[in-house]
Amino acid sequence: MPKLSIQTDGTLWQKVLLVVITLVAAALVAWLLTFLNGKVFKAIGRKQRGIHLVFFERLNKWIIVIAVFLLALSALDGSSSVWKTMLGGTAVVSAVVAFAAQDVVKDIIAGLMISLQKPFEIGDRIELEDGTAGIVMDITNRHVVLMGVDTIRYIVPNSRINAMNLTNYSYHRSGRSAKFLFPVGYDTDLDLAKSVIQKAIADCPLTKAGFTDDDGLPSYGRVYFMKFESSALILQTTVIYESRVPSERLIDAVNSSVREALINNGIEIPYEYVNVLDAGRTGGR
């Protein structure tokens, strides 16, 4: 019985193998270049740190990856037939990619505007006009990461932030600030209460000096007598603290420190209470 010989054209498979090898090599080159990119920006960040460096490090990484793969594909001779076979209709694929990339391009451009204009920096506390508030933790090519109360992370697209009004509580300041109100009794020596509160805040490890006094020494927020309440005198001060400190930690530390100081100095912390009278026992009707 005669043997059947089957001959196969290996040209297409050779081209596919060449494409695979080229892509693997491109991936290795892209990884090496992005690694070096991170090292360079990290070295720059030791001298200066800003939101623009964070954004451009991420953007540059994607530019490197895309450029390496485009160069690798352009170096392949006669690979167009392979890609047509692998991807099918290139016109359909191009239309889908272009449609999906609209939001990506919009966010990248918005991120570029944010990094150049710098309405906020990493570590700033901001509040958007829709009420979303938190500390700026990171910026990527597509979104800004905010850390809210209880370390909740809000992921907000760059284009959305760029289009909204926002309040920056840390703008051009070395730290953030928080306002505190402390009630004291009507018979309190106000000068003593002010000094006790100010010292307690200065001794709190999470606070920092907000200004210098007349002698050029670091000082803390002054304490002011602001108003009368029905059962207390209200003292107010503004506390400065590092941007990286969560606000809930700062509030807890300051309130605890001031409360302990007021108690130790015999200063009354008033509170509202209600006397309930038993009409039967008092002879009332």
GIHULIN-V451890 format. One record per pair of residues at least 4 apart in sequence whose C-alpha atoms are under 8 Angstrom apart, sorted by the first residue. I is the first residue (numbers start at 1). GAP is how many residues later the second one is. D is the distance in Angstrom with one decimal. If there is no record, write none. Layout:
# GIHULIN-V451890
<<I;GAP;D> <I;GAP;D>>
This chain:
# GIHULIN-V451890
<<10;4;6.1> <11;4;6.3> <12;4;6.2> <12;70;7.1> <13;4;6.1> <14;4;6.1> <15;4;6.2> <15;64;6.7> <15;67;6.8> <16;4;6.3> <16;66;6.5> <17;4;6.2> <18;4;6.0> <19;4;6.1> <19;54;7.8> <19;57;7.3> <19;60;7.5> <20;4;6.2> <21;4;6.2> <22;4;6.0> <22;50;6.5> <22;51;7.7> <23;4;6.1> <23;46;7.1> <23;49;7.1> <23;50;7.9> <24;4;6.4> <25;4;6.3> <26;4;6.0> <26;42;6.1> <26;43;5.9> <26;46;6.3> <27;4;6.1> <27;38;7.9> <27;42;7.7> <28;4;6.3> <29;4;6.2> <29;39;7.4> <30;4;6.0> <30;34;6.5> <30;35;5.3> <30;38;6.2> <31;4;6.0> <31;34;7.9> <32;4;6.3> <33;4;6.0> <33;31;7.1> <34;4;6.2> <34;27;5.4> <34;30;6.9> <34;31;7.7> <35;4;6.4> <36;4;6.2> <37;4;6.3> <37;20;7.2> <37;23;7.6> <37;24;6.9> <38;4;6.0> <38;19;6.8> <39;4;6.2> <40;4;6.3> <41;4;6.0> <41;12;7.1> <41;16;6.4> <42;4;6.6> <43;4;7.5> <44;4;6.4> <44;5;7.8> <45;4;4.9> <45;5;7.9> <45;8;7.5> <49;4;6.7> <50;4;6.7> <50;71;6.2> <50;72;6.8> <51;4;6.2> <51;64;5.8> <51;67;7.2> <51;69;7.8> <51;70;5.3> <51;71;5.8> <51;88;7.3> <52;4;6.0> <52;62;7.9> <52;63;4.2> <52;64;6.4> <52;66;7.6> <53;4;5.9> <53;62;7.9> <54;4;6.6> <54;84;7.7> <54;85;6.7> <54;86;7.6> <55;4;6.1> <55;56;7.2> <55;57;7.5> <55;60;6.5> <55;84;6.1> <55;85;5.9> <55;86;6.6> <56;4;5.7> <57;4;6.2> <58;4;6.7> <58;82;6.3> <58;83;6.4> <59;4;6.3> <59;81;7.9> <59;82;6.1> <60;4;6.1> <61;4;6.4> <62;4;6.1> <63;4;5.9> <64;4;6.0> <65;4;6.4> <66;4;6.1> <67;4;6.1> <68;4;6.1> <69;4;6.1> <70;4;6.1> <71;4;6.2> <72;4;6.8> <73;6;8.0> <79;4;6.5> <80;4;6.2> <81;4;6.2> <82;4;6.1> <83;4;5.7> <83;5;7.6> <84;4;5.1> <84;5;6.7> <84;6;6.7> <87;6;7.5> <89;4;6.5> <90;4;6.0> <91;4;6.2> <92;4;6.3> <93;4;6.1> <94;4;6.0> <95;4;6.2> <96;4;6.2> <97;4;6.0> <98;4;6.6> <100;4;7.5> <101;4;6.0> <102;4;6.2> <103;4;6.1> <104;4;6.2> <104;38;6.6> <105;4;6.2> <106;4;6.2> <106;53;6.3> <107;4;6.0> <107;34;6.8> <107;35;5.0> <107;36;7.2> <107;50;6.5> <107;51;5.0> <107;52;4.9> <108;4;6.1> <108;33;5.2> <108;34;5.8> <108;50;7.3> <109;4;6.3> <109;50;7.9> <110;4;6.2> <110;48;5.4> <110;49;5.0> <110;52;6.0> <111;4;6.1> <111;28;7.9> <111;29;7.7> <111;30;6.2> <111;31;7.0> <111;32;7.6> <111;47;5.3> <111;48;7.2> <111;51;7.8> <112;4;6.2> <113;4;5.9> <113;49;7.8> <114;4;5.4> <114;5;6.6> <114;44;7.9> <114;48;6.8> <119;49;7.7> <119;52;7.8> <120;4;6.1> <120;6;7.6> <120;16;7.9> <120;48;6.7> <120;50;8.0> <120;51;6.7> <121;15;7.0> <122;13;7.8> <122;14;5.2> <122;15;5.7> <122;16;6.4> <123;12;5.7> <123;13;5.1> <123;14;6.1> <123;120;5.3> <123;121;5.8> <124;11;5.5> <124;12;5.5> <124;44;7.0> <124;45;7.1> <124;46;5.3> <124;47;7.3> <124;52;7.6> <124;119;6.2> <125;8;7.4> <125;9;5.5> <125;10;4.3> <125;11;6.3> <125;43;6.0> <125;44;5.6> <125;45;5.9> <125;51;7.3> <125;118;7.3> <126;7;5.7> <126;8;5.8> <126;9;6.4> <126;10;7.3> <126;40;6.7> <126;41;5.4> <126;42;4.4> <126;43;5.9> <126;44;7.6> <127;4;6.2> <127;5;5.7> <127;6;4.1> <127;7;6.6> <127;39;5.5> <127;40;5.1> <127;41;6.6> <128;4;5.3> <128;5;6.2> <128;33;7.5> <128;36;6.8> <128;37;6.3> <128;38;4.4> <128;39;6.4> <129;35;6.4> <129;36;5.6> <129;37;5.7> <129;38;7.8> <133;13;7.3> <133;14;8.0> <133;15;6.2> <134;12;5.1> <134;13;4.9> <134;14;4.2> <134;15;7.2> <135;11;5.2> <135;12;5.0> <135;13;6.5> <135;108;7.8> <136;8;7.2> <136;9;6.0> <136;10;4.7> <136;11;6.6> <137;7;7.7> <137;8;5.4> <137;9;5.6> <137;10;6.5> <138;6;5.9> <138;7;5.1> <138;8;7.4> <139;4;5.9> <139;5;4.4> <139;6;6.2> <140;4;6.4> <141;17;7.9> <142;15;5.8> <142;16;5.7> <143;12;6.3> <143;13;5.3> <143;14;4.0> <143;15;4.7> <144;11;5.9> <144;12;5.3> <144;13;6.2> <144;14;6.1> <145;8;6.5> <145;9;5.7> <145;10;4.9> <145;11;6.5> <146;7;5.5> <146;8;5.0> <146;9;6.6> <146;10;7.7> <147;4;5.4> <147;5;5.5> <147;6;4.6> <147;7;6.3> <148;4;5.0> <148;5;6.2> <148;6;7.2> <149;97;7.8> <149;98;7.6> <149;99;7.0> <150;98;7.7> <151;95;8.0> <156;4;6.9> <156;5;6.9> <157;4;6.5> <158;4;6.0> <159;4;6.2> <160;4;6.4> <161;4;7.8> <169;7;6.6> <169;8;7.5> <170;4;7.5> <170;5;6.3> <170;6;5.2> <170;7;7.7> <170;73;7.8> <174;68;7.4> <174;69;7.8> <175;65;6.3> <175;66;5.4> <175;67;4.7> <175;68;5.1> <176;64;5.7> <176;65;5.4> <176;66;6.1> <176;67;5.4> <177;61;6.5> <177;62;5.4> <177;63;4.5> <177;64;6.2> <178;60;5.6> <178;61;5.3> <178;62;6.7> <179;57;7.2> <179;58;6.0> <179;59;4.5> <179;60;6.3> <180;56;5.7> <180;57;5.5> <180;58;6.2> <180;59;7.5> <181;53;6.4> <181;54;5.7> <181;55;4.6> <181;56;6.8> <182;52;5.7> <182;53;5.1> <182;54;6.3> <183;49;5.5> <183;50;5.5> <183;51;4.6> <183;52;6.2> <183;86;6.2> <183;87;6.7> <184;4;6.6> <184;9;7.9> <184;48;5.4> <184;49;5.3> <184;50;6.5> <184;51;7.6> <184;83;7.1> <184;84;5.7> <184;85;5.0> <184;86;6.0> <185;46;7.2> <185;47;5.1> <185;48;6.1> <185;82;7.5> <185;83;5.3> <185;84;6.2> <185;85;5.6> <186;45;7.4> <186;46;5.8> <186;47;6.0> <188;5;7.2> <188;79;6.5> <188;80;7.1> <189;4;6.2> <190;4;6.0> <190;35;7.9> <191;4;6.3> <192;4;6.1> <193;4;6.1> <193;69;7.4> <193;74;7.1> <194;4;6.1> <194;29;5.5> <194;30;7.4> <194;41;7.7> <195;4;6.0> <195;28;7.9> <196;4;6.1> <196;62;7.8> <196;65;6.5> <196;66;6.9> <196;69;7.8> <197;4;6.2> <197;26;7.5> <197;61;5.7> <197;64;7.2> <197;65;7.4> <198;4;6.2> <198;22;7.0> <198;23;7.2> <198;24;6.8> <198;25;6.6> <199;4;6.1> <200;4;6.3> <200;54;7.7> <200;57;5.7> <200;58;5.4> <200;61;6.3> <201;6;6.9> <201;19;7.7> <201;38;7.7> <201;53;6.2> <201;56;7.0> <201;57;6.9> <202;5;6.7> <202;6;7.4> <202;7;7.6> <202;17;8.0> <202;18;6.3> <204;49;6.9> <204;50;6.5> <204;53;6.7> <206;35;6.3> <206;36;7.5> <206;39;7.5> <206;44;6.3> <206;47;7.4> <207;32;6.8> <207;33;5.9> <207;34;4.6> <207;35;7.3> <207;43;7.6> <208;12;7.2> <208;31;7.8> <208;32;5.6> <208;33;5.2> <208;34;7.2> <209;9;5.6> <209;10;5.2> <209;11;4.8> <209;12;7.6> <209;31;6.7> <210;8;7.5> <210;9;6.3> <210;10;5.2> <210;11;6.2> <210;29;7.5> <210;30;5.7> <211;7;6.0> <211;8;5.5> <211;9;6.5> <211;10;7.7> <212;4;5.2> <212;5;5.2> <212;6;4.4> <212;7;5.1> <212;8;8.0> <213;4;5.5> <213;5;6.4> <213;6;5.9> <220;19;7.3> <220;20;7.8> <221;16;5.9> <221;17;5.4> <221;18;5.8> <221;19;7.5> <222;15;5.9> <222;16;7.4> <223;12;6.5> <223;13;5.6> <223;14;4.7> <223;15;7.9> <224;11;5.4> <224;12;5.2> <224;13;6.4> <225;8;7.3> <225;9;6.0> <225;10;4.5> <225;11;6.4> <226;7;7.8> <226;8;5.7> <226;9;5.7> <226;10;6.4> <227;6;6.2> <227;7;5.4> <227;8;7.6> <228;4;6.4> <228;5;4.9> <228;6;6.3> <229;4;5.9> <229;5;7.0> <231;39;6.8> <231;40;7.3> <231;41;7.1> <232;38;6.2> <241;4;7.2> <241;9;7.8> <245;4;7.0> <245;5;6.9> <246;4;6.6> <247;4;6.1> <248;4;6.1> <249;4;6.1> <250;4;6.1> <251;4;6.0> <252;4;6.0> <253;4;6.1> <254;4;6.1> <255;4;6.0> <256;4;6.2> <257;4;6.3> <258;4;6.1> <259;4;6.3> <260;4;6.1> <261;4;6.2> <262;4;6.3> <262;5;5.1> <262;6;7.2> <262;7;7.6> <263;4;5.9> <263;5;7.2> <263;6;7.9> <277;5;7.5> <278;4;6.3> <279;4;6.0> <279;5;4.8> <279;6;6.2> <280;4;6.3> <280;5;7.4>>
